Amino acid sequence: MERLPPDVMERIAGIVDFNDLPVLAEALKSLHGWPQIIEDEMEDRFEVLLTFGVHEDVGEDEVLLSAKKLNFGSRHRFWYNWDQKRKHRARLTNVFIREAVKAPDNTFSTSFCPCEKEKLKERKGLLKLPVTKGLDFPSTLKILSTPRASQKRVLQIVEKLPRYFEEITLSGLVGQPDLVLGVIEHFRSSCFLSKLEIRSCDLDSAVLPALAELLIQEKKVDFHAFCDKTGLHEIEKFKFNNAAVKELIQRWRDSDGNCNGRQKKISFWMVTAEWNAVTTSCSYIASAKIRTSMTQCRNFRIDHASKKSSMDLQGTWDHEGYRGCCVHVTISIVPCSRKVRFPPFSDIMLWLL
């Protein structure tokens, strides 16, 4: 370790979480060069919080951008000096993309945060910064109430972002199911994503298969995706139907079943008739029926053939009324912790039909 070149030592210290740097310093205090490098990292590392604004009066190759610099343990301040001597110690922790407001003096802002017009290709280096946890919060991407006309611009920004964010929130994306799907597709291969919230967004039938990919993929962390019931009744194609859920279950059964000891789940709303069709189909392949309460529907557990994981399907009646028209569905993949039981072959054939 002490024979490593200084640039390699700096790179190693740079990928360690801030809270773990004192532990690393204590472990390597007797090795030449390490204490000073870790001390510099603790003093000079800073977070970068980016806010992108989208507006119809901004050119195709431009973005509205506000960058805030935060040294660990200090207050935010706007960051205008892009050529910091120690910019390699910058860490991207929070990114917001939202609609900008144009003032009478032709300036732009997003939620009282002033933004400057920038060429996206000139500032793409900011989007390539390493992503890490902040001092007190996880790394987060939030896309909030961007206008429909800006879908393409928002996707251009998202596609340039690294895939290491831990939490993603999509909110108020009305009439933009393609944008929601594009964000999910971009982060599909992320093994660090632990939370995805989709609120007040219009969704189409392609979203559930994309969520299924996130659910089935092996991850290094527990994972939860949540969709609220916006658009459940208004537009037929926005509904999560029986066929889509059954396809999700079958894709998991066809996978290797490995969940790395992690718990993963997705939550969404279905109309009661569609959920009843799901439970009828699942009764053929369920390993066990889970005891339900007065507010819950029929719930099932399905064991994977690999004996590595199980899938729990739980439905809860709409809180607005017992046995209402909507069901809140949670599909969880958990490690197997008991003796696995498989249904008879005849029942499996009924499921396939």
One Martini backbone bead per residue (centre of mass of N, CA, C, O) as a GRO file, in nm:
protein
  353
    1MET     BB    1   0.055   0.063  -0.019
    2GLU     BB    2   0.320   0.261   0.011
    3ARG     BB    3   0.400   0.215  -0.318
    4LEU     BB    4   0.205   0.397  -0.423
    5PRO     BB    5   0.103   0.626  -0.614
    6PRO     BB    6  -0.038   0.927  -0.547
    7ASP     BB    7  -0.275   0.912  -0.756
    8VAL     BB    8  -0.383   0.641  -0.648
    9MET     BB    9  -0.431   0.728  -0.356
   10GLU     BB   10  -0.636   0.949  -0.429
   11ARG     BB   11  -0.841   0.762  -0.565
   12ILE     BB   12  -0.904   0.587  -0.321
   13ALA     BB   13  -0.995   0.818  -0.129
   14GLY     BB   14  -1.227   0.923  -0.331
   15ILE     BB   15  -1.423   0.646  -0.288
   16VAL     BB   16  -1.464   0.722  -0.001
   17ASP     BB   17  -1.658   0.780   0.235
   18PHE     BB   18  -1.657   1.033   0.449
   19ASN     BB   19  -1.719   0.865   0.719
   20ASP     BB   20  -1.457   0.662   0.646
   21LEU     BB   21  -1.191   0.827   0.660
   22PRO     BB   22  -1.101   0.794   0.961
   23VAL     BB   23  -1.063   0.488   0.939
   24LEU     BB   24  -0.846   0.496   0.719
   25ALA     BB   25  -0.644   0.672   0.875
   26GLU     BB   26  -0.600   0.472   1.110
   27ALA     BB   27  -0.508   0.221   0.936
   28LEU     BB   28  -0.272   0.420   0.766
   29LYS     BB   29  -0.076   0.591   0.963
   30SER     BB   30   0.207   0.417   0.909
   31LEU     BB   31   0.195   0.513   0.616
   32HIS     BB   32   0.340   0.665   0.369
   33GLY     BB   33   0.125   0.949   0.272
   34TRP     BB   34  -0.168   0.888   0.370
   35PRO     BB   35  -0.245   1.101   0.589
   36GLN     BB   36  -0.231   1.351   0.397
   37ILE     BB   37  -0.436   1.261   0.183
   38ILE     BB   38  -0.679   1.229   0.378
   39GLU     BB   39  -0.675   1.516   0.489
   40ASP     BB   40  -0.725   1.656   0.217
   41GLU     BB   41  -0.995   1.517   0.160
   42MET     BB   42  -1.145   1.630   0.415
   43GLU     BB   43  -1.094   1.941   0.344
   44ASP     BB   44  -1.160   1.947   0.005
   45ARG     BB   45  -1.411   1.814  -0.012
   46PHE     BB   46  -1.705   1.844  -0.228
   47GLU     BB   47  -2.022   1.934  -0.303
   48VAL     BB   48  -2.264   1.901  -0.577
   49LEU     BB   49  -2.551   2.102  -0.662
   50LEU     BB   50  -2.794   2.051  -0.910
   51THR     BB   51  -2.988   2.280  -1.128
   52PHE     BB   52  -3.234   2.228  -1.371
   53GLY     BB   53  -3.376   2.423  -1.628
   54VAL     BB   54  -3.687   2.448  -1.811
   55HIS     BB   55  -3.751   2.629  -2.128
   56GLU     BB   56  -3.884   2.765  -2.422
   57ASP     BB   57  -3.650   3.014  -2.427
   58VAL     BB   58  -3.444   2.785  -2.481
   59GLY     BB   59  -3.215   2.650  -2.642
   60GLU     BB   60  -3.127   2.339  -2.762
   61ASP     BB   61  -2.806   2.379  -2.647
   62GLU     BB   62  -2.943   2.466  -2.373
   63VAL     BB   63  -2.923   2.549  -2.019
   64LEU     BB   64  -3.038   2.571  -1.692
   65LEU     BB   65  -2.799   2.663  -1.432
   66SER     BB   66  -2.726   2.544  -1.093
   67ALA     BB   67  -2.445   2.568  -0.868
   68LYS     BB   68  -2.354   2.404  -0.563
   69LYS     BB   69  -2.129   2.447  -0.296
   70LEU     BB   70  -2.021   2.191  -0.042
   71ASN     BB   71  -1.864   2.173   0.227
   72PHE     BB   72  -1.807   1.975   0.470
   73GLY     BB   73  -1.991   2.147   0.719
   74SER     BB   74  -2.118   2.365   0.530
   75ARG     BB   75  -2.241   2.602   0.339
   76HIS     BB   76  -2.393   2.713   0.080
   77ARG     BB   77  -2.265   2.800  -0.254
   78PHE     BB   78  -2.215   2.945  -0.531
   79TRP     BB   79  -2.076   2.806  -0.842
   80TYR     BB   80  -1.844   2.968  -1.082
   81ASN     BB   81  -1.572   2.807  -1.052
   82TRP     BB   82  -1.479   2.559  -1.278
   83ASP     BB   83  -1.143   2.578  -1.212
   84GLN     BB   84  -1.068   2.407  -0.984
   85LYS     BB   85  -0.788   2.280  -0.847
   86ARG     BB   86  -0.980   2.051  -0.677
   87LYS     BB   87  -1.209   1.913  -0.867
   88HIS     BB   88  -1.147   1.602  -0.809
   89ARG     BB   89  -1.314   1.646  -0.517
   90ALA     BB   90  -1.577   1.631  -0.647
   91ARG     BB   91  -1.929   1.563  -0.551
   92LEU     BB   92  -2.221   1.421  -0.655
   93THR     BB   93  -2.554   1.438  -0.485
   94ASN     BB   94  -2.755   1.656  -0.632
   95VAL     BB   95  -3.044   1.649  -0.865
   96PHE     BB   96  -3.234   1.895  -1.043
   97ILE     BB   97  -3.543   1.890  -1.243
   98ARG     BB   98  -3.712   2.188  -1.364
   99GLU     BB   99  -3.916   2.440  -1.391
  100ALA     BB  100  -3.888   2.755  -1.520
  101VAL     BB  101  -3.876   3.109  -1.450
  102LYS     BB  102  -3.965   3.414  -1.606
  103ALA     BB  103  -3.865   3.728  -1.588
  104PRO     BB  104  -3.894   4.056  -1.688
  105ASP     BB  105  -3.557   4.060  -1.708
  106ASN     BB  106  -3.482   3.767  -1.840
  107THR     BB  107  -3.469   3.584  -1.602
  108PHE     BB  108  -3.395   3.281  -1.420
  109SER     BB  109  -3.585   3.035  -1.217
  110THR     BB  110  -3.588   2.786  -0.933
  111SER     BB  111  -3.713   2.821  -0.649
  112PHE     BB  112  -3.521   3.081  -0.588
  113CYS     BB  113  -3.307   2.978  -0.811
  114PRO     BB  114  -3.069   3.091  -0.991
  115CYS     BB  115  -3.013   3.089  -1.350
  116GLU     BB  116  -2.794   2.992  -1.614
  117LYS     BB  117  -2.692   3.005  -1.923
  118GLU     BB  118  -2.589   2.699  -2.088
  119LYS     BB  119  -2.380   2.484  -2.240
  120LEU     BB  120  -2.402   2.154  -2.232
  121LYS     BB  121  -2.120   2.073  -2.360
  122GLU     BB  122  -1.959   2.262  -2.144
  123ARG     BB  123  -2.108   2.106  -1.873
  124LYS     BB  124  -2.070   1.785  -1.881
  125GLY     BB  125  -1.856   1.748  -1.653
  126LEU     BB  126  -2.060   1.761  -1.416
  127LEU     BB  127  -2.199   1.478  -1.506
  128LYS     BB  128  -1.905   1.317  -1.439
  129LEU     BB  129  -1.916   1.310  -1.159
  130PRO     BB  130  -1.896   1.167  -0.880
  131VAL     BB  131  -2.113   0.961  -0.692
  132THR     BB  132  -2.235   1.044  -0.360
  133LYS     BB  133  -2.278   1.079  -0.051
  134GLY     BB  134  -2.370   1.273   0.175
  135LEU     BB  135  -2.340   1.361   0.496
  136ASP     BB  136  -2.691   1.339   0.546
  137PHE     BB  137  -2.744   1.212   0.251
  138PRO     BB  138  -2.841   1.088  -0.028
  139SER     BB  139  -2.827   1.030  -0.351
  140THR     BB  140  -3.017   1.256  -0.575
  141LEU     BB  141  -3.300   1.242  -0.805
  142LYS     BB  142  -3.509   1.516  -0.939
  143ILE     BB  143  -3.827   1.528  -1.118
  144LEU     BB  144  -4.022   1.839  -1.150
  145SER     BB  145  -4.271   1.956  -1.333
  146THR     BB  146  -4.221   1.921  -1.630
  147PRO     BB  147  -4.281   2.003  -1.934
  148ARG     BB  148  -4.382   1.846  -2.218
  149ALA     BB  149  -4.193   2.013  -2.422
  150SER     BB  150  -3.921   1.900  -2.241
  151GLN     BB  151  -3.857   1.597  -2.271
  152LYS     BB  152  -3.601   1.588  -2.448
  153ARG     BB  153  -3.419   1.760  -2.262
  154VAL     BB  154  -3.435   1.585  -2.009
  155LEU     BB  155  -3.321   1.326  -2.140
  156GLN     BB  156  -3.045   1.446  -2.210
  157ILE     BB  157  -2.960   1.483  -1.917
  158VAL     BB  158  -3.004   1.197  -1.806
  159GLU     BB  159  -2.811   1.044  -2.017
  160LYS     BB  160  -2.549   1.201  -1.872
  161LEU     BB  161  -2.587   1.052  -1.622
  162PRO     BB  162  -2.506   0.876  -1.379
  163ARG     BB  163  -2.590   0.541  -1.210
  164TYR     BB  164  -2.542   0.618  -0.869
  165PHE     BB  165  -2.808   0.665  -0.758
  166GLU     BB  166  -3.027   0.603  -0.477
  167GLU     BB  167  -3.247   0.831  -0.545
  168ILE     BB  168  -3.577   0.865  -0.708
  169THR     BB  169  -3.787   1.142  -0.831
  170LEU     BB  170  -4.118   1.152  -0.974
  171SER     BB  171  -4.306   1.461  -1.049
  172GLY     BB  172  -4.559   1.593  -1.243
  173LEU     BB  173  -4.570   1.407  -1.520
  174VAL     BB  174  -4.773   1.514  -1.752
  175GLY     BB  175  -4.800   1.338  -2.039
  176GLN     BB  176  -4.498   1.156  -1.975
  177PRO     BB  177  -4.433   0.837  -2.016
  178ASP     BB  178  -4.161   0.844  -2.175
  179LEU     BB  179  -3.993   0.975  -1.950
  180VAL     BB  180  -4.032   0.767  -1.733
  181LEU     BB  181  -3.916   0.533  -1.900
  182GLY     BB  182  -3.636   0.661  -1.959
  183VAL     BB  183  -3.538   0.670  -1.666
  184ILE     BB  184  -3.563   0.370  -1.602
  185GLU     BB  185  -3.378   0.270  -1.831
  186HIS     BB  186  -3.115   0.419  -1.743
  187PHE     BB  187  -3.132   0.274  -1.433
  188ARG     BB  188  -3.148  -0.040  -1.467
  189SER     BB  189  -2.823  -0.110  -1.409
  190SER     BB  190  -2.846  -0.026  -1.121
  191CYS     BB  191  -2.708  -0.138  -0.794
  192PHE     BB  192  -2.782   0.136  -0.598
  193LEU     BB  193  -3.077   0.149  -0.620
  194SER     BB  194  -3.335   0.199  -0.351
  195LYS     BB  195  -3.530   0.442  -0.472
  196LEU     BB  196  -3.865   0.481  -0.627
  197GLU     BB  197  -4.065   0.767  -0.713
  198ILE     BB  198  -4.411   0.789  -0.840
  199ARG     BB  199  -4.579   1.106  -0.879
  200SER     BB  200  -4.816   1.240  -1.063
  201CYS     BB  201  -4.801   1.032  -1.312
  202ASP     BB  202  -4.813   0.928  -1.628
  203LEU     BB  203  -4.894   0.595  -1.734
  204ASP     BB  204  -4.804   0.304  -1.902
  205SER     BB  205  -4.773  -0.032  -2.000
  206ALA     BB  206  -4.440  -0.009  -1.999
  207VAL     BB  207  -4.364   0.030  -1.694
  208LEU     BB  208  -4.386  -0.249  -1.556
  209PRO     BB  209  -4.158  -0.399  -1.710
  210ALA     BB  210  -3.939  -0.199  -1.611
  211LEU     BB  211  -3.980  -0.260  -1.309
  212ALA     BB  212  -3.916  -0.561  -1.332
  213GLU     BB  213  -3.617  -0.524  -1.391
  214LEU     BB  214  -3.550  -0.390  -1.119
  215LEU     BB  215  -3.653  -0.629  -0.943
  216ILE     BB  216  -3.475  -0.873  -1.067
  217GLN     BB  217  -3.227  -0.744  -1.033
  218GLU     BB  218  -2.926  -0.738  -0.908
  219LYS     BB  219  -2.832  -0.614  -0.579
  220LYS     BB  220  -2.665  -0.420  -0.311
  221VAL     BB  221  -2.960  -0.335  -0.232
  222ASP     BB  222  -3.235  -0.237  -0.126
  223PHE     BB  223  -3.573  -0.220  -0.285
  224HIS     BB  224  -3.808   0.060  -0.380
  225ALA     BB  225  -4.113   0.093  -0.561
  226PHE     BB  226  -4.343   0.375  -0.630
  227CYS     BB  227  -4.696   0.408  -0.721
  228ASP     BB  228  -4.946   0.591  -0.781
  229LYS     BB  229  -5.307   0.653  -0.881
  230THR     BB  230  -5.262   0.808  -1.127
  231GLY     BB  231  -5.488   0.742  -1.389
  232LEU     BB  232  -5.659   0.482  -1.323
  233HIS     BB  233  -5.953   0.587  -1.448
  234GLU     BB  234  -5.919   0.770  -1.705
  235ILE     BB  235  -5.705   0.564  -1.853
  236GLU     BB  236  -5.678   0.253  -1.966
  237LYS     BB  237  -5.361   0.229  -2.043
  238PHE     BB  238  -5.263   0.303  -1.736
  239LYS     BB  239  -5.316   0.029  -1.645
  240PHE     BB  240  -5.256  -0.236  -1.432
  241ASN     BB  241  -5.270  -0.554  -1.538
  242ASN     BB  242  -5.288  -0.889  -1.527
  243ALA     BB  243  -5.085  -0.953  -1.758
  244ALA     BB  244  -4.844  -0.784  -1.648
  245VAL     BB  245  -4.815  -0.934  -1.377
  246LYS     BB  246  -4.780  -1.218  -1.490
  247GLU     BB  247  -4.521  -1.149  -1.647
  248LEU     BB  248  -4.351  -1.074  -1.405
  249ILE     BB  249  -4.362  -1.348  -1.264
  250GLN     BB  250  -4.241  -1.513  -1.501
  251ARG     BB  251  -3.968  -1.367  -1.516
  252TRP     BB  252  -3.880  -1.455  -1.236
  253ARG     BB  253  -3.904  -1.766  -1.283
  254ASP     BB  254  -3.684  -1.747  -1.529
  255SER     BB  255  -3.483  -1.679  -1.342
  256ASP     BB  256  -3.228  -1.741  -1.097
  257GLY     BB  257  -3.332  -1.604  -0.805
  258ASN     BB  258  -3.121  -1.399  -0.726
  259CYS     BB  259  -3.087  -1.154  -0.429
  260ASN     BB  260  -2.840  -1.125  -0.226
  261GLY     BB  261  -3.023  -1.094   0.043
  262ARG     BB  262  -3.240  -0.907  -0.072
  263GLN     BB  263  -3.498  -0.664  -0.062
  264LYS     BB  264  -3.773  -0.640  -0.300
  265LYS     BB  265  -4.004  -0.375  -0.419
  266ILE     BB  266  -4.338  -0.308  -0.548
  267SER     BB  267  -4.577  -0.032  -0.578
  268PHE     BB  268  -4.932  -0.033  -0.666
  269TRP     BB  269  -5.224   0.021  -0.865
  270MET     BB  270  -5.548  -0.144  -0.885
  271VAL     BB  271  -5.810  -0.278  -0.997
  272THR     BB  272  -6.000  -0.518  -0.860
  273ALA     BB  273  -6.049  -0.702  -1.107
  274GLU     BB  274  -5.746  -0.743  -1.175
  275TRP     BB  275  -5.658  -0.862  -0.902
  276ASN     BB  276  -5.846  -1.108  -0.905
  277ALA     BB  277  -5.706  -1.234  -1.153
  278VAL     BB  278  -5.434  -1.274  -1.017
  279THR     BB  279  -5.522  -1.460  -0.779
  280THR     BB  280  -5.631  -1.687  -0.952
  281SER     BB  281  -5.361  -1.757  -1.091
  282CYS     BB  282  -5.180  -1.789  -0.825
  283SER     BB  283  -5.324  -2.039  -0.695
  284TYR     BB  284  -5.157  -2.254  -0.875
  285ILE     BB  285  -4.840  -2.153  -0.766
  286ALA     BB  286  -4.864  -2.142  -0.476
  287SER     BB  287  -4.711  -2.221  -0.165
  288ALA     BB  288  -4.879  -1.990  -0.009
  289LYS     BB  289  -5.114  -1.856   0.216
  290ILE     BB  290  -5.163  -1.548   0.344
  291ARG     BB  291  -5.263  -1.399   0.603
  292THR     BB  292  -5.550  -1.195   0.649
  293SER     BB  293  -5.717  -0.905   0.674
  294MET     BB  294  -5.981  -0.686   0.645
  295THR     BB  295  -5.787  -0.494   0.442
  296GLN     BB  296  -5.724  -0.758   0.284
  297CYS     BB  297  -5.649  -0.964   0.048
  298ARG     BB  298  -5.538  -1.204  -0.129
  299ASN     BB  299  -5.238  -1.382  -0.041
  300PHE     BB  300  -4.902  -1.469  -0.169
  301ARG     BB  301  -4.658  -1.739  -0.212
  302ILE     BB  302  -4.361  -1.778  -0.419
  303ASP     BB  303  -4.138  -2.018  -0.517
  304HIS     BB  304  -3.832  -2.075  -0.628
  305ALA     BB  305  -3.660  -2.327  -0.788
  306SER     BB  306  -3.372  -2.240  -0.655
  307LYS     BB  307  -3.419  -2.150  -0.342
  308LYS     BB  308  -3.337  -1.824  -0.317
  309SER     BB  309  -3.646  -1.726  -0.352
  310SER     BB  310  -3.936  -1.514  -0.293
  311MET     BB  311  -4.285  -1.428  -0.364
  312ASP     BB  312  -4.485  -1.154  -0.264
  313LEU     BB  313  -4.847  -1.103  -0.263
  314GLN     BB  314  -5.009  -0.786  -0.190
  315GLY     BB  315  -5.340  -0.672  -0.094
  316THR     BB  316  -5.502  -0.346  -0.046
  317TRP     BB  317  -5.747  -0.173   0.030
  318ASP     BB  318  -5.888   0.106  -0.003
  319HIS     BB  319  -5.895   0.350   0.247
  320GLU     BB  320  -6.183   0.479   0.158
  321GLY     BB  321  -6.281   0.166   0.143
  322TYR     BB  322  -6.415  -0.121   0.188
  323ARG     BB  323  -6.403  -0.276  -0.093
  324GLY     BB  324  -6.305  -0.117  -0.319
  325CYS     BB  325  -6.191  -0.023  -0.649
  326CYS     BB  326  -5.905  -0.043  -0.508
  327VAL     BB  327  -5.560  -0.172  -0.512
  328HIS     BB  328  -5.281  -0.222  -0.311
  329VAL     BB  329  -4.977  -0.334  -0.451
  330THR     BB  330  -4.731  -0.583  -0.336
  331ILE     BB  331  -4.410  -0.683  -0.465
  332SER     BB  332  -4.193  -0.934  -0.332
  333ILE     BB  333  -3.841  -1.007  -0.284
  334VAL     BB  334  -3.713  -1.282  -0.098
  335PRO     BB  335  -3.544  -1.470   0.094
  336CYS     BB  336  -3.506  -1.785   0.171
  337SER     BB  337  -3.630  -1.924   0.514
  338ARG     BB  338  -3.747  -2.204   0.413
  339LYS     BB  339  -3.924  -2.454   0.316
  340VAL     BB  340  -3.979  -2.562  -0.001
  341ARG     BB  341  -4.280  -2.538  -0.202
  342PHE     BB  342  -4.454  -2.711  -0.460
  343PRO     BB  343  -4.670  -2.736  -0.693
  344PRO     BB  344  -4.845  -2.904  -0.887
  345PHE     BB  345  -4.825  -2.971  -1.219
  346SER     BB  346  -5.121  -2.908  -1.294
  347ASP     BB  347  -5.115  -2.613  -1.183
  348ILE     BB  348  -4.891  -2.505  -1.365
  349MET     BB  349  -5.050  -2.546  -1.629
  350LEU     BB  350  -5.276  -2.346  -1.556
  351TRP     BB  351  -5.094  -2.098  -1.546
  352LEU     BB  352  -4.991  -2.114  -1.846
  353LEU     BB  353  -5.295  -2.077  -1.953
   0.00000   0.00000   0.00000
